[in-house]
Amino acid sequence: MPTETVQVAAVQLLTGEDVEANAERALALLERAADDGAKLVAFPEGCLFGYTCRTDYWDAMDSARFEASEARIAEACRRLGVAVVIGSAHKADGDWYNDLAILDETGALKYRYAKTFLAGEPWCLNNRGKLPIVRLAGVDCCFIICHDVRYPELVRLPAAAGAQLCIFCSCESGLTAEYKLSAYRAMPISRATENGIYLLMANTPANPDDLRSPGSSHGNSKIVHPDGNVLTEAGFFGDEIVSATVDLNQAGGSTARRTASEDTILREWFQRGAEFVVRVGEDR
């Protein structure tokens, strides 16, 4: 049976284009989160590459740099006994993917979830794989990246299949796109309450020295209860850790499960969609 309670944390971190330097900073904050008792830690989208979309950067990038940095983080997971989800990238068949490296508390790479709905990134391809449920630190987790939050099915399908926590890693528009901020606050809260599961959001902060700088966002990393209340939230600026102990008994996903089980016009359609969900590393 899953653990009933677990401490989770979102790391809000502004990074640049230096993969190795970004990994070093992420490791320092991972240590802090673990010292505070977190067992599952999420970092923003593109954390290891500063969410740069310059095609010349990606044309020159060696994927081995990401692999080496992920190996360092995996070793920290093993040493600390903490699961980590971090924004990274990988190359397959000559194409780049903007993804999350999903590492369990033993340091094993359990899955790579690539962003399904891109936001115009010219350097990478859309995810065409399954929607994973991965058990991390005793919690059944599903995953979305930034623009994915606008597509509720990416959370509802795994939630109906048993996901208890949605890990949302993002590097959204900055503070100068003020007209977007209300929606950016509403959507992660909606993904939690419309499904009856927790949501852990790790977003990049704003850059106080240049609000328009590439790879910066607007912060507000947060943890949302299944009833839609925000348990804790970061500010707009600064590297920060937000952490909370979540009670998995309150993350039953009842609303999502009704879509799959109740005799309505949606049931057959939804059950067909559930075929796109995979439980990673489990026979059931």
BELFENRA-V647626 format. One record per pair of residues at least 12 apart in sequence whose C-alpha atoms are under 6 Angstrom apart, sorted by the first residue. I is the first residue (numbers start at 1). J is the second residue. Records with the same first field share a line. If there is no record, write none. Layout:
# BELFENRA-V647626
I = J ; J
This chain:
# BELFENRA-V647626
2 = 138
3 = 138
4 = 247 ; 248
5 = 246 ; 247 ; 248
6 = 245 ; 246
7 = 38 ; 39 ; 244 ; 245
8 = 38 ; 39 ; 40 ; 41 ; 243 ; 244
9 = 41 ; 242 ; 243
10 = 41 ; 42 ; 202 ; 241 ; 242
11 = 43 ; 202 ; 240 ; 241
12 = 202 ; 203 ; 204 ; 239 ; 240
13 = 204 ; 239
14 = 204 ; 205
15 = 50
16 = 50
17 = 49 ; 50
19 = 48 ; 49
22 = 48
23 = 69
39 = 82
40 = 82 ; 83 ; 84
41 = 84
42 = 84 ; 85 ; 86
43 = 86 ; 202
44 = 87 ; 169 ; 170 ; 202 ; 203 ; 204
45 = 87 ; 169 ; 170 ; 171
46 = 87 ; 88
47 = 87
48 = 88
50 = 215
51 = 215
52 = 215
55 = 123
74 = 107
75 = 107
77 = 105 ; 107
78 = 105 ; 106 ; 107
81 = 105
82 = 105
83 = 103 ; 104 ; 105
84 = 103
85 = 101 ; 102
86 = 100 ; 101
87 = 100
88 = 100
96 = 124
97 = 114 ; 124 ; 125
98 = 114 ; 115
99 = 113 ; 114 ; 115
100 = 112 ; 113
104 = 136
114 = 127
115 = 127 ; 145
117 = 148
130 = 276 ; 277
131 = 276 ; 277
132 = 277 ; 278 ; 279
133 = 279
134 = 280
140 = 163 ; 164
141 = 163 ; 164 ; 165 ; 166
142 = 163 ; 166
143 = 166 ; 167 ; 168
144 = 168
145 = 168 ; 169 ; 170
146 = 170
156 = 256
157 = 274
159 = 253 ; 256
160 = 256 ; 257
164 = 197 ; 251
165 = 197 ; 198 ; 199
166 = 199
167 = 199 ; 200
168 = 200 ; 201
169 = 201 ; 202
170 = 203
171 = 203 ; 204 ; 217
172 = 217
173 = 217
174 = 217 ; 218
175 = 218
189 = 228
192 = 226
193 = 226 ; 227 ; 228
195 = 253 ; 255 ; 256
196 = 226 ; 251 ; 253 ; 254 ; 255
197 = 226 ; 251 ; 253
198 = 224 ; 225 ; 226
199 = 223 ; 224
200 = 223
201 = 221 ; 222
202 = 221
203 = 219 ; 221
204 = 217 ; 219
205 = 217 ; 218 ; 219 ; 236 ; 237
206 = 218 ; 236 ; 237
218 = 236
219 = 235 ; 236
220 = 233 ; 234 ; 235 ; 236
221 = 233 ; 234
